[in-house]
Amino acid sequence: MRLLVLHGPNLNLLGVREGTSGGTLRDLDEALKARAKALGLALRIVQSNHEGVLLDTLASEREAVDGILINPAGLFGSYALKEGLEAVGLPAIEVMLRPSARESVVAEACVLQVHGAGGFAPYLEALETFASGVFTPGKPEPRKTLGRKQDAEDAEDAAPAKSAPAKTLGKKAPALALAPKEGGSGNKTLGRKPSSTDAVDARPAGKTLGRGTKGAPSATELLTRALVRQKVSERLAGKLTASELAAWARSRYEAVQGGLPAEHGQKQMLEDSLQRLTLSHLPATRLSDEQLVDLMTRLDEG
Ligand SMILES: O=C1C[C@@](O)(C(=O)O)C[C@@H](O)[C@@H]1O
């Protein structure tokens, strides 16, 4: 699996900026390459202080990579980056080294946010998430067992052949079961293992990622199949956009992980449905109207 890592403005000054801990950008990139190599991932890493360069890189690399790890830094409010990510249609994870005080627009085009508390952990977790195969349904990415003590050469060396199954699967197949089944326990986040790193699951339940998402219910509402069906039917009727449905599904998934009660005996089915819907606005994993109807039928049969 090949990934594009985009570092936004001023991250070239990482470690130099006052109050930033965890090393320099060079240290970060070395850590990324070493972990990528251990995981069998190939990385293309770009840092730029210019929004246009980030956008051009997204466009030029879109055919060559299977996923994107982006720290938009000060460009977290960029609709251009959000739309660029949506246009590219690859699974993207937004990473920030520290918790952000402000809501990120870029996150609306990402399947996951991982925010840390200093250090490189969120970036490394994002790599682990991609390597887990969570975005390549049905065929978990084979985890290479290369020793982590090996020299941190360019991670491109560890790249599997371009014809590796993950390459096409990630772009074509709709996400069927995106998170590893863990018996529905604990604070599972979308597709990654729980950890001490602050992430989406640390948000207050009920908070949505998208701005101005219509119809997000309160966190105290019971999650039922009927509710999910209703949202899907609103989408089919054009009352919700694809992004709004996805943002709603994501917020409900997070809320369930945070303890929101789900209809008795249906938690797993509801989680699976929400996961599919969370990615349903992205070109690579978009659900057609037919697939949405199919999902509703399966919820009926539940
Ligand atoms: O430049 C940065 C760094 C940052 O992206 C982070 O990774 O912590 C957070 C942003 O708010 C800030 O503008």
The ligand as a MOL file (V3000), in Angstrom:
LIG
                    3D

  0  0  0     0  0            999 V3000
M  V30 BEGIN CTAB
M  V30 COUNTS 13 13 0 0 0
M  V30 BEGIN ATOM
M  V30 1 O 0.6120 24.2700 12.6110 0
M  V30 2 C -0.1390 23.7750 13.4030 0
M  V30 3 C 0.1720 22.4730 13.9760 0
M  V30 4 C -1.0060 21.5440 14.0430 0
M  V30 5 O -1.3910 21.1850 12.7420 0
M  V30 6 C -0.6160 20.2710 14.7860 0
M  V30 7 O -0.2620 19.3090 14.1360 0
M  V30 8 O -0.6250 20.2800 16.0140 0
M  V30 9 C -2.1730 22.2630 14.6980 0
M  V30 10 C -2.5490 23.5310 13.9320 0
M  V30 11 O -3.6050 24.1860 14.5920 0
M  V30 12 C -1.3630 24.4600 13.8500 0
M  V30 13 O -1.6840 25.5400 12.9850 0
M  V30 END ATOM
M  V30 BEGIN BOND
M  V30 1 2 1 2
M  V30 2 1 2 3
M  V30 3 1 2 12
M  V30 4 1 3 4
M  V30 5 1 4 5
M  V30 6 1 4 6
M  V30 7 1 4 9
M  V30 8 2 6 7
M  V30 9 1 6 8
M  V30 10 1 9 10
M  V30 11 1 10 11
M  V30 12 1 10 12
M  V30 13 1 12 13
M  V30 END BOND
M  V30 END CTAB
M  END
